[in-house]
Amino acid sequence: MRAFDSAMHLVPSRKWPIVRASVLSADCPQACGYRRAVVTVYYRYPVSGEKYDDTFEKPFIAPESAKDYAEQLVKGWTLSSA
């Protein structure tokens, strides 16, 4: 039943447009110590002439991997939803 409920929440997203987003910045404030490292990516994307800003987080086990990932995501780099 859980799988069905999860799948039903995805159905409306099939009609969403495919857009390209631009990275605004990326950081990894928890990339030290024993806590899990999480990279936060800030990005902007257009839909119907309007611009929207959003974020996503990507967890890493190794803080050094998180730091490397964040450093690769430079401002202006393009992300795709497809």
CYANA upper distance limits for C-alpha pairs under 8 A (distance plus 0.5 A):
  1 MET  CA      5 ASP  CA      6.79
  2 ARG  CA      6 SER  CA      6.64
  3 ALA  CA      7 ALA  CA      6.59
  4 PHE  CA      8 MET  CA      6.66
  5 ASP  CA      9 HIS  CA      7.07
  6 SER  CA     10 LEU  CA      7.39
  7 ALA  CA     11 VAL  CA      7.31
  9 HIS  CA     13 SER  CA      8.44
 10 LEU  CA     14 ARG  CA      7.61
 12 PRO  CA     16 TRP  CA      7.99
 17 PRO  CA     47 VAL  CA      8.41
 18 ILE  CA     80 SER  CA      8.09
 18 ILE  CA     81 SER  CA      6.38
 18 ILE  CA     82 ALA  CA      6.85
 19 VAL  CA     45 TYR  CA      7.43
 19 VAL  CA     46 PRO  CA      7.59
 19 VAL  CA     47 VAL  CA      7.94
 19 VAL  CA     80 SER  CA      6.79
 19 VAL  CA     81 SER  CA      6.59
 19 VAL  CA     82 ALA  CA      8.47
 20 ARG  CA     45 TYR  CA      6.76
 20 ARG  CA     46 PRO  CA      8.19
 20 ARG  CA     78 THR  CA      6.97
 20 ARG  CA     79 LEU  CA      6.14
 20 ARG  CA     80 SER  CA      5.12
 20 ARG  CA     81 SER  CA      7.08
 21 ALA  CA     43 TYR  CA      6.76
 21 ALA  CA     44 ARG  CA      5.87
 21 ALA  CA     45 TYR  CA      4.79
 21 ALA  CA     46 PRO  CA      7.85
 21 ALA  CA     78 THR  CA      6.14
 21 ALA  CA     79 LEU  CA      5.48
 21 ALA  CA     80 SER  CA      6.69
 21 ALA  CA     81 SER  CA      8.45
 22 SER  CA     43 TYR  CA      5.97
 22 SER  CA     44 ARG  CA      5.87
 22 SER  CA     45 TYR  CA      6.95
 22 SER  CA     75 LYS  CA      7.85
 22 SER  CA     76 GLY  CA      5.66
 22 SER  CA     77 TRP  CA      6.07
 22 SER  CA     78 THR  CA      5.15
 22 SER  CA     79 LEU  CA      6.55
 23 VAL  CA     41 VAL  CA      7.65
 23 VAL  CA     42 TYR  CA      6.56
 23 VAL  CA     43 TYR  CA      4.85
 23 VAL  CA     44 ARG  CA      7.08
 23 VAL  CA     73 LEU  CA      7.42
 23 VAL  CA     74 VAL  CA      7.24
 23 VAL  CA     75 LYS  CA      5.61
 23 VAL  CA     76 GLY  CA      5.67
 23 VAL  CA     77 TRP  CA      5.80
 23 VAL  CA     78 THR  CA      6.82
 23 VAL  CA     79 LEU  CA      7.65
 24 LEU  CA     41 VAL  CA      8.24
 24 LEU  CA     42 TYR  CA      5.85
 24 LEU  CA     43 TYR  CA      5.45
 24 LEU  CA     44 ARG  CA      7.30
 24 LEU  CA     74 VAL  CA      8.13
 24 LEU  CA     75 LYS  CA      5.40
 24 LEU  CA     76 GLY  CA      6.90
 25 SER  CA     41 VAL  CA      6.59
 25 SER  CA     42 TYR  CA      5.77
 25 SER  CA     43 TYR  CA      7.53
 25 SER  CA     73 LEU  CA      7.55
 25 SER  CA     74 VAL  CA      6.93
 25 SER  CA     75 LYS  CA      5.98
 26 ALA  CA     39 VAL  CA      7.25
 26 ALA  CA     40 THR  CA      6.08
 26 ALA  CA     41 VAL  CA      4.84
 26 ALA  CA     42 TYR  CA      6.49
 26 ALA  CA     70 ALA  CA      5.78
 26 ALA  CA     71 GLU  CA      7.88
 26 ALA  CA     73 LEU  CA      6.73
 26 ALA  CA     74 VAL  CA      7.90
 27 ASP  CA     39 VAL  CA      6.10
 27 ASP  CA     40 THR  CA      6.00
 27 ASP  CA     41 VAL  CA      7.22
 27 ASP  CA     67 LYS  CA      8.27
 27 ASP  CA     70 ALA  CA      6.06
 27 ASP  CA     71 GLU  CA      8.32
 28 CYS  CA     37 ALA  CA      7.36
 28 CYS  CA     38 VAL  CA      6.36
 28 CYS  CA     39 VAL  CA      5.01
 28 CYS  CA     40 THR  CA      6.84
 28 CYS  CA     66 ALA  CA      7.14
 28 CYS  CA     67 LYS  CA      6.63
 28 CYS  CA     70 ALA  CA      7.00
 29 PRO  CA     37 ALA  CA      8.31
 29 PRO  CA     38 VAL  CA      8.02
 29 PRO  CA     39 VAL  CA      8.08
 30 GLN  CA     35 ARG  CA      7.41
 30 GLN  CA     36 ARG  CA      7.57
 30 GLN  CA     37 ALA  CA      5.57
 30 GLN  CA     38 VAL  CA      6.83
 30 GLN  CA     63 PRO  CA      8.22
 31 ALA  CA     35 ARG  CA      8.38
 31 ALA  CA     36 ARG  CA      8.06
 31 ALA  CA     37 ALA  CA      5.32
 31 ALA  CA     38 VAL  CA      7.67
 31 ALA  CA     63 PRO  CA      5.03
 31 ALA  CA     64 GLU  CA      7.43
 31 ALA  CA     66 ALA  CA      7.12
 31 ALA  CA     67 LYS  CA      6.91
 32 CYS  CA     37 ALA  CA      7.79
 32 CYS  CA     63 PRO  CA      6.52
 36 ARG  CA     59 PRO  CA      7.55
 36 ARG  CA     60 PHE  CA      6.97
 36 ARG  CA     61 ILE  CA      6.32
 36 ARG  CA     62 ALA  CA      8.05
 36 ARG  CA     63 PRO  CA      7.74
 37 ALA  CA     59 PRO  CA      6.41
 37 ALA  CA     60 PHE  CA      5.72
 37 ALA  CA     61 ILE  CA      6.86
 37 ALA  CA     62 ALA  CA      7.31
 37 ALA  CA     63 PRO  CA      5.65
 37 ALA  CA     66 ALA  CA      6.66
 38 VAL  CA     57 GLU  CA      6.81
 38 VAL  CA     58 LYS  CA      6.08
 38 VAL  CA     59 PRO  CA      4.79
 38 VAL  CA     60 PHE  CA      6.43
 38 VAL  CA     66 ALA  CA      7.15
 39 VAL  CA     57 GLU  CA      6.00
 39 VAL  CA     58 LYS  CA      5.74
 39 VAL  CA     59 PRO  CA      6.84
 39 VAL  CA     60 PHE  CA      8.28
 39 VAL  CA     66 ALA  CA      6.57
 39 VAL  CA     67 LYS  CA      8.17
 39 VAL  CA     69 TYR  CA      8.18
 39 VAL  CA     70 ALA  CA      6.71
 40 THR  CA     55 THR  CA      7.14
 40 THR  CA     56 PHE  CA      6.32
 40 THR  CA     57 GLU  CA      5.02
 40 THR  CA     58 LYS  CA      7.15
 40 THR  CA     70 ALA  CA      8.46
 41 VAL  CA     55 THR  CA      5.89
 41 VAL  CA     56 PHE  CA      5.94
 41 VAL  CA     57 GLU  CA      6.77
 41 VAL  CA     70 ALA  CA      8.27
 42 TYR  CA     53 ASP  CA      7.77
 42 TYR  CA     54 ASP  CA      6.46
 42 TYR  CA     55 THR  CA      5.01
 42 TYR  CA     56 PHE  CA      7.44
 43 TYR  CA     53 ASP  CA      6.18
 43 TYR  CA     54 ASP  CA      6.06
 43 TYR  CA     55 THR  CA      6.55
 44 ARG  CA     51 LYS  CA      7.13
 44 ARG  CA     52 TYR  CA      5.96
 44 ARG  CA     53 ASP  CA      4.83
 44 ARG  CA     54 ASP  CA      6.87
 45 TYR  CA     51 LYS  CA      6.14
 45 TYR  CA     52 TYR  CA      5.89
 45 TYR  CA     53 ASP  CA      7.05
 46 PRO  CA     50 GLU  CA      5.93
 46 PRO  CA     51 LYS  CA      4.90
 46 PRO  CA     52 TYR  CA      6.69
 47 VAL  CA     51 LYS  CA      6.97
 47 VAL  CA     52 TYR  CA      8.18
 59 PRO  CA     66 ALA  CA      8.09
 60 PHE  CA     65 SER  CA      7.33
 60 PHE  CA     66 ALA  CA      6.20
 61 ILE  CA     65 SER  CA      8.37
 62 ALA  CA     66 ALA  CA      7.11
 63 PRO  CA     67 LYS  CA      6.75
 64 GLU  CA     68 ASP  CA      6.70
 65 SER  CA     69 TYR  CA      6.65
 66 ALA  CA     70 ALA  CA      6.69
 67 LYS  CA     71 GLU  CA      6.73
 68 ASP  CA     72 GLN  CA      6.94
 69 TYR  CA     73 LEU  CA      7.32
 73 LEU  CA     77 TRP  CA      6.95
